[in-house]
Amino acid sequence: MSKYADLHMHTYISSDGQYTPQEIINIAKEKNLKIIAVADHNSTQSVTETIELGKEVGISVIPATELDCHYNGTHLHILGYGININYQPLKDYEQVLIKQDQDNSLKSIEAIEKTGIIVDRDKVYQLAKNDIVIAEMIAEVVLADPRNDDHPLLAEFREGKSRSDNPYVNFYWDLCAQGKVAHIPGANYITLEEVITMIKEAGGIAIFAHPGNNIKQNRELAIEIYNKGLSGFEVYSSYHDEETTEFYLHLARELDALITVGSDFHGKTKPAIQMGSIEFPDELIHLSSFLKALNSDITLPSEKIVVETIIKQPIENVWAVLTTPNLINEWNSASPDWEAINTHIQLHQGGRYTSRMQAKDGSEGFDFMATITKVNPPYQLEYKLDDNREVITLLESISENETIIIQSFDPESTYPLKLQKAGWQGILSHLKDVAEKITP
């Protein structure tokens, strides 16, 4: 589960959302989340209230929205983060879509009825918000109606069947989404390019929401969409299985794109999806990059310390300097009067990483000892010190000859956090100096 953040959830402002801003904050607090983003569909109405409520309990809320758009006939969802919620074109687009959804509500009911499913229209409209009927509302009514018990199109949404985990939203994807039997093509969404422009003009960044759900693992299309001006991918999503997650993780790394997490929490329309429930490996590193892209003043939790630097070398060269014993001896010290000697490193899970750290005059020193927990050349090195503190190092290419290296680590209890961060930053600066002078 994500330890700190969930960057994709909805309030009752979304037609398929259940909870008020207060309830959202209450749930986030129960989950011990520190950073959330409310991203209602084509709306920012709940953002201000959620931000203020979050402040009362120490939860940072990032202004966001999830915008519908299309690209060459494919329906997409794009998340806009760090936006000015009062940007008028965003408000105008919301009103356009509200009118369209109101006009299409009866058409949606009629399309379902044409499949032979019986719809109690009065009950559906009792669930409607702003006279807008969505597929999830229809699903709630028809699945509870005994007259539909034997309808074959509803069989897989029943308890214990393949689509019963989130029956209402699965009803939408299986019957009402683009290309399905009850799809209504009436929504006049703006283009991907227009959405990205709108988000950027509102001061935000654009992230592709649950891409695997919209375009599967279509590498060519994903790259094409990204190159229209996106900043990253929602790699860790409730819609992604392990294979899809790995596909978009590798693609994001290849494109030097931001990597985000989002449960897409709604409430009763997606009962199997819980806030903060998505695994988010290397969370602090990815969050650090995300917040930096937003120019956000949100600080990450103090349990971890994060340092970073940019090195003018290809990523493979930086990896070599990071992991070659004689080169580690050259850079692994926080100040010029200290040194590292007798470094040994076994680059595999369970391998040992050891070194002697000492003052050059021999007056003091200590043994650096750790066990490798994860190796993913040339992107990632993780190890656990013998005192059980964890260190994560992540490398990403900025360009052909430029690499950013980010480290997060657990602080120890003796020295002030500021001093510890300065020491690790000093070591990273020494690594940079060595790497930029040496071509391994």
Backbone hydrogen bonds, N-H to C=O, Kabsch-Sander energy under -0.5 kcal/mol:
donor,donor_aa,acceptor,acceptor_aa,energy
2,S,276,G,-0.7
2,S,278,I,-0.5
6,D,35,I,-1.8
7,L,261,V,-1.6
9,M,37,A,-0.9
10,H,265,F,-2.4
12,Y,19,Y,-2.7
14,S,11,T,-1.4
17,G,14,S,-2.1
18,Q,266,H,-1.9
19,Y,266,H,-0.5
24,I,20,T,-2.5
25,I,21,P,-2.4
26,N,22,Q,-2.3
27,I,23,E,-2.4
28,A,24,I,-2.5
29,K,25,I,-2.4
30,E,26,N,-2.1
31,K,27,I,-1.9
32,N,29,K,-1.4
33,L,28,A,-2.4
34,K,4,Y,-3.2
35,I,4,Y,-2.2
36,I,60,S,-2.6
37,A,6,D,-1.4
38,V,62,I,-0.6
39,A,9,M,-3.1
39,A,37,A,-0.6
42,N,66,E,-2.9
43,S,40,D,-1.2
47,V,44,T,-1.3
48,T,44,T,-0.5
50,T,46,S,-2.1
51,I,47,V,-2.7
52,E,48,T,-2.2
53,L,49,E,-2.3
54,G,50,T,-2.4
55,K,51,I,-1.9
56,E,52,E,-1.0
57,V,53,L,-0.6
57,V,54,G,-1.3
58,G,54,G,-0.6
58,G,55,K,-0.7
59,I,54,G,-2.7
60,S,34,K,-2.9
60,S,58,G,-0.5
62,I,36,I,-2.8
62,I,60,S,-0.5
64,A,38,V,-0.7
65,T,80,G,-1.2
66,E,40,D,-2.3
67,L,65,T,-0.6
67,L,78,I,-3.1
69,C,76,L,-1.9
70,H,190,I,-1.6
71,Y,74,T,-2.2
74,T,71,Y,-1.7
76,L,69,C,-2.6
78,I,67,L,-2.4
79,L,207,I,-3.2
80,G,65,T,-2.8
81,Y,79,L,-0.6
81,Y,205,I,-2.4
82,G,63,P,-2.1
83,I,63,P,-0.8
84,N,202,A,-2.3
85,I,83,I,-0.9
87,Y,84,N,-2.0
90,L,87,Y,-1.0
91,K,87,Y,-1.3
92,D,88,Q,-2.7
93,Y,89,P,-2.2
94,E,90,L,-1.9
95,Q,91,K,-1.9
96,V,92,D,-2.0
97,L,93,Y,-2.2
98,I,94,E,-2.2
99,K,95,Q,-2.0
100,Q,96,V,-2.0
101,D,97,L,-2.8
102,Q,98,I,-2.3
103,D,99,K,-2.2
104,N,100,Q,-1.8
105,S,101,D,-0.8
105,S,102,Q,-0.7
108,S,104,N,-2.1
109,I,105,S,-1.7
110,E,106,L,-2.6
111,A,107,K,-2.2
112,I,108,S,-1.7
113,E,109,I,-2.4
114,K,110,E,-1.7
115,T,112,I,-1.5
116,G,113,E,-1.9
117,I,112,I,-1.1
120,D,118,I,-0.5
121,R,119,V,-1.2
124,V,120,D,-1.9
125,Y,121,R,-2.6
126,Q,122,D,-1.3
127,L,123,K,-0.8
127,L,124,V,-1.2
128,A,124,V,-0.7
129,K,132,I,-1.2
132,I,129,K,-1.6
133,V,131,D,-0.6
137,M,134,I,-0.8
138,I,134,I,-1.8
139,A,135,A,-2.7
140,E,136,E,-2.0
141,V,137,M,-1.7
142,V,138,I,-2.9
143,L,139,A,-2.4
144,A,140,E,-0.6
144,A,141,V,-0.5
145,D,141,V,-0.6
145,D,142,V,-0.5
148,N,145,D,-2.4
149,D,146,P,-1.6
151,H,148,N,-1.7
154,L,151,H,-1.5
155,A,152,P,-0.9
157,F,154,L,-1.4
158,R,155,A,-1.4
161,K,158,R,-2.4
163,R,156,E,-2.3
164,S,161,K,-1.6
169,V,269,T,-1.5
170,N,166,N,-2.4
171,F,167,P,-1.8
172,Y,168,Y,-1.4
173,W,169,V,-2.4
174,D,170,N,-2.6
175,L,171,F,-2.2
176,C,171,F,-0.7
176,C,172,Y,-2.1
177,A,172,Y,-1.6
180,K,177,A,-2.5
182,A,175,L,-3.2
183,H,180,K,-1.6
184,I,176,C,-0.5
187,A,184,I,-0.6
189,Y,187,A,-1.2
192,L,70,H,-1.9
195,V,191,T,-2.2
196,I,192,L,-2.6
197,T,193,E,-2.2
198,M,194,E,-2.3
199,I,195,V,-2.6
200,K,196,I,-2.4
201,E,197,T,-2.7
202,A,198,M,-1.4
203,G,200,K,-1.7
204,G,199,I,-2.7
205,I,81,Y,-1.9
207,I,79,L,-2.6
208,F,232,G,-2.3
209,A,77,H,-1.8
209,A,207,I,-0.7
213,N,210,H,-1.7
214,N,210,H,-0.9
214,N,211,P,-0.7
215,I,211,P,-3.0
216,K,212,G,-0.7
218,N,215,I,-1.3
219,R,217,Q,-1.4
222,A,218,N,-2.7
223,I,219,R,-2.4
224,E,220,E,-2.0
225,I,221,L,-2.7
226,Y,222,A,-2.6
227,N,223,I,-2.4
228,K,225,I,-1.5
229,G,226,Y,-1.9
230,L,226,Y,-1.7
231,S,206,A,-3.5
232,G,206,A,-0.9
233,F,258,L,-2.3
234,E,208,F,-2.6
235,V,233,F,-1.9
236,Y,260,T,-2.0
237,S,235,V,-1.0
238,S,262,G,-1.0
240,H,237,S,-1.4
245,T,241,D,-2.6
246,E,242,E,-2.4
247,F,243,E,-2.1
248,Y,244,T,-2.3
249,L,245,T,-2.3
250,H,246,E,-2.4
251,L,247,F,-1.9
252,A,248,Y,-2.5
253,R,249,L,-2.1
254,E,250,H,-2.3
255,L,251,L,-2.2
256,D,252,A,-0.6
256,D,253,R,-0.9
257,A,252,A,-2.9
258,L,231,S,-2.8
260,T,233,F,-2.1
262,G,236,Y,-2.5
264,D,8,H,-2.2
265,F,8,H,-1.2
270,K,267,G,-1.6
273,I,270,K,-1.9
274,Q,272,A,-0.6
277,S,274,Q,-1.6
283,E,280,F,-0.8
286,H,282,D,-2.3
287,L,283,E,-2.9
288,S,284,L,-2.2
289,S,285,I,-1.9
290,F,286,H,-2.3
291,L,287,L,-3.0
292,K,288,S,-1.9
293,A,289,S,-2.0
294,L,290,F,-1.4
295,N,292,K,-1.1
296,S,291,L,-2.4
304,K,301,P,-1.1
305,I,409,F,-2.6
307,V,407,Q,-2.6
309,T,405,I,-1.8
311,I,403,T,-3.4
313,Q,311,I,-2.1
317,N,314,P,-0.5
318,V,314,P,-1.9
319,W,315,I,-2.4
320,A,316,E,-1.8
321,V,317,N,-2.1
322,L,318,V,-2.4
323,T,319,W,-1.6
324,T,320,A,-1.3
327,L,324,T,-0.7
328,I,324,T,-2.6
329,N,325,P,-2.0
330,E,326,N,-0.5
330,E,327,L,-0.6
331,W,327,L,-1.4
332,N,328,I,-2.7
333,S,331,W,-2.4
338,W,335,S,-1.8
339,E,358,Q,-2.6
340,A,329,N,-0.9
341,I,356,R,-2.4
344,H,354,T,-2.7
346,Q,352,R,-1.9
347,L,345,I,-0.7
348,H,346,Q,-2.3
350,G,372,I,-3.3
351,G,348,H,-2.8
353,Y,370,A,-2.5
354,T,344,H,-2.6
355,S,368,F,-2.3
356,R,341,I,-2.9
357,M,355,S,-0.6
357,M,366,F,-2.8
358,Q,339,E,-2.5
358,Q,356,R,-0.5
359,A,364,E,-2.6
360,K,337,D,-2.8
362,G,359,A,-2.1
366,F,357,M,-3.1
368,F,355,S,-3.1
368,F,366,F,-0.6
369,M,367,D,-0.6
370,A,353,Y,-1.8
371,T,384,K,-2.4
372,I,351,G,-3.4
373,T,382,E,-2.4
374,K,382,E,-1.7
376,N,380,Q,-2.8
379,Y,376,N,-2.6
380,Q,376,N,-1.7
381,L,393,T,-2.4
382,E,374,K,-2.8
383,Y,391,V,-2.2
384,K,371,T,-2.7
385,L,383,Y,-0.5
385,L,389,R,-3.0
386,D,369,M,-2.3
388,N,385,L,-2.4
391,V,383,Y,-2.8
392,I,408,S,-3.0
393,T,381,L,-2.6
394,L,406,I,-2.9
395,L,379,Y,-3.1
396,E,404,I,-2.3
398,I,402,E,-2.9
399,S,402,E,-1.7
402,E,399,S,-1.3
403,T,311,I,-2.8
404,I,396,E,-3.0
405,I,309,T,-2.6
406,I,394,L,-2.8
407,Q,307,V,-3.1
408,S,392,I,-2.4
409,F,305,I,-2.1
410,D,390,E,-1.7
420,Q,416,P,-2.3
421,K,417,L,-2.8
422,A,418,K,-2.0
423,G,419,L,-2.0
424,W,420,Q,-2.4
425,Q,421,K,-2.6
426,G,422,A,-2.1
427,I,423,G,-2.0
428,L,424,W,-2.3
429,S,425,Q,-2.2
430,H,426,G,-2.0
431,L,427,I,-2.2
432,K,428,L,-2.2
433,D,429,S,-2.2
434,V,430,H,-2.5
435,A,431,L,-2.9
436,E,432,K,-2.3
437,K,433,D,-0.6
437,K,434,V,-1.0
438,I,434,V,-1.6
